Amino acid sequence: MKHILVTVPVSQAQREALQAAAPQEELRFRLGESLPSGRGGALPFPDLLPAEAVTPEDLAWAHAVLGNVQPDLLKHAAHLEWMQTSSAGVEFYTAPGVLPEGTALTNATGAYGLAISEHMLGMLLMIDKKLELYRDGQRQELWASQGNVRSVYGAHVLVLGMGDIGGSFGRLCKAMGARVTGVRRTNTAKPDYADQVRLMEDLDQLLPEADVVAVTLPGTPATRNLLSRERISRMKPGAVVLNVGRGYIIDTEALCDGLESGHLGGAGLDVTDPEPLPAGHRLWQLPTAVVTPHVSGGYHLQETHNRIAGIFAENLRRFVNGEALKNQVDLAAGY
């Protein structure tokens, strides 16, 4: 009998689906149907579950963990065979020695594309139509035009990362009349939403041509500071930057300088470096920056939660039946 530790909130129906996927195994659920509400009634979803949510005994008992737990607790998981994260990012678990040797690692790729791509589009439209400036003007009771606006139609959108999130955003932009260029590390096969696909080595050539640069890349050593000060300076004047990957992919100070000088037309950031963004940081006050506190994913959209539970159930069925798991992570590549 396999011991399955579930460390995410699940509804009764989702619990039953997990149990049906592994009817002969023992499942231990460590959360109820929902996490405690955060400030403002939002349902928080931390990348890492608080340490008190699971015990060392839970992990010593488990052959499989469904959900994100504190990496340092995994030293207790001597029998762990498989870990399934509830996030798409897995950088907490890819360092040597974090997972017991031989442990399979899978992520929740496929759950987040809908929610995060819509969030990205919302930020882009807000910047293109200067809605953030009008919001600032509203607070000052200012009835005045902010000048010309732009459209997604006809824009050249450069999407860095062509997974579930980048692909979903590319499709939205293409449907609105944009010209979409996808950038990936390998393989230039062109999906239907892209006008062209280029490799990461072409990035310096592509940046001066793009009206929108959308970052959907995972956080890895290879992507850290990818949009450096030099690359930000190469961007097209008035370009908009969107980032839903990891904050440290972009040089924050160079980005702020670009916004302050007017070289960049705006930035929509759901992730920042540092994160959380501290009080007093100048990024808070830049009028053309739209900053959200890493909320585009998580459980803020119910459909995301449903998709995570579906991935869990399917991979659990595969695990107990000895089949190949979906969304397997390459520990060397980091995703």
Buried (B, 14 or more C-beta within 10 A) or exposed (E): EBBBBBBBBBBEEBBEBBBEBBEEBBBEBBBEEEBEEEEEEEBBBEBBBEEEBBEEEBBBBBBBBBBBBBBEBBEBBEBBBBBBBBBBBBBBBBEEEBBBEEBBBBBBBBBBBBBBBBBBBBBBBBBBBBBBBBEEBEEEEEEEEBEEEBEBEEBBBBBBBBBBBBBBBBBBBBEBEBBBBBBBBEEEEEEEBBBEBBEBEBBEEBBEEBBBBBBBBBBBEEBEBBBBBEBBEBBBEEBBBBBBBBBBBBBBEBBBBBBBEEBBBBBBBBBBBEBEBEEEBEBEEBBBBBBBBBBBBBBBBEEBBBBBBBBBBBBBBBBBEEEEBBBEBEBEEBB
